[in-house]
Amino acid sequence: MTNSELISTFYEAFSNQDAEAMVACYSPDVVFEDPAFGRLEGKDAHDMWRMLMSRGGAATEVSYGNVQSKGQQASADWWARYNYGPKGRAVINEIHAEFIIEDGKIVKHTDSFNLWRWARQALGLNGMLLGWSAFFKARMQETTRGMLTDFQAKQ
């Protein structure tokens, strides 16, 4: 399987809400990083996808494109559409992903997106006022890590 095919396999699994197929694309010691979770390594990165798939349900729509690969590096753009929180606010998150691949597995995955744009959609006025701040980012990562810890404790 080429690196581009590996990335396509990962996103097809994501589109199908198949966390185990996503995790199978990762190395056991993968490093994942994004604005929402910060840096996660190994089992924590694997379990993040398991948690998100268990919470997302059929309401999440994922699409991807612009898969590129050169040597050990690959990239893709992807979009997630879903409703967030108790108010069910519509969110369309546009993400750019960078990957490093070794021996047919993703060893590093970095997602980049505009956290302020996400916060405005997901949280409304509060997100618009605070979503740009370092305080908001730190608080969000604290919250998402707490959710991950709770999920792992129940497994």
N, C-alpha and C positions, 0 to 999 in steps of 0.2 A: 504494500500500500504506500502510495506517495504521501508526502506531508500534506499536500492540498486535499487528498482524499481523506486523510485522518481528520483534518479540520472539518470537512464536510460531514464525515461520520459523526463527529462530536455534535455539530449543530442539528443534524437530522435527529439524533437521539434527543436533543433538547426540545426540538419541535414536537417530538412524540412523547414528551414528559417521561423519558426513560433514563432515570438517574444512573442506574447500573451500567448502561451502555456508555453514558458520558464518562463515568469514573473509569471504565475500561480503557478509555483513551489517554488517561493520565498515568504517569509513573507513580509508584508508591510514595515517593518523596517530593511530589510536585509542589511548587510554590505558586500560589494564586494571590493576586492583589487587585483590589478595586476600591473606589471611594466609599462604598457602603460598608464593606467588611474589613478593609485594611488588608494586612498580610496574613494569609493562612497557609499552613504547610501540611503536607501529607494527609493524614486521616481527617484533619479539620477541613481541608479543602474538599475532600471527597464527601464528607458529611454535609457540608454547606449545600451541595447540589441535591443530596438526598432530602434535606430539610426543605429546600425551596420547591422541589418537585412535589413533596407531600403536602405543602401548603398551597401551591399555585393552582392546582386543579385544572380543569378543562378551560377555565376562563382566560388563561394565559396563552397568548399567541406569539410565537417566535418566528422570525424570518431572518435570513442572513444572505450575504452576497460579498462580492469583491474579495474572494479568497485568493490570496497570493502567497507564494512560497519561493524562497531562495536559500539554498543551503539548509542550515538548521533553523532558520527563521521563517515564520509564517505570520500572516495577519488576515483579519476578516472584519467586516462591519456587520453588526447584527442589531435587530430591533425587537424589543419586547413591548407588547401591548397587553395591559391588564387593568383591573380596577383595584385600587389601594385603600385599605383602612375601612373603618366603620361607615364612612360616608360613601364608599365605593367610587372614589374619584378616578376618572379615566386617566391613565398614564401611558404615554408612548415614550419609551426610553431608547435613545440612539446611542449605541456603544461601538467603540473601536477596540478590537482585541489584537494583542501581540502575543506570539507564542515562540517558545524555543522547544525544539523537538530533538530527542536523542533516542536512538534504537527503537524507532517506531512509536514512541510515547511522548506525550506532552510533559515537559519537565518544568516549564515556567509559562504561566498564563497571566497576562495583565490586561484588565479591562479598564478603559478610560471613558468617562462620560461626564457631562456637565451636571454636577450635583445640585447646583442652584436651579437649573431648569427642571430637574426631577422633583426637587422640593416644592417648587411652585405648583406643579401639577398634582403631586401627591398630598400636599398639606395646605394648599390654598394660600391665604394671606400670611399665615405664620411662616410658611416655606419661603414666600417671596421676601419677607422681612429678614429672616434669619438664615436661609439656606446657603448663602454665600460665605458664611463665617466659619472660622476654624473651630469655634465652639460647637456649632451645629454638626460639623463633620465628626468631631471627637465623640459627641453625644450619640450620633447615629451609629458609629462603630461600636460603642459601648453597648448599645441596645441590640444590634445584630449579633454581636458575640454572645450576649446573654441568651438570646434566642437559640443560638447554636449550642451553647452549653446545656440548656434545658432539653433540647432535642436529643443530644448525645446521652444525657442521663436517663432518658426514657427508652433508649435502644438496648 
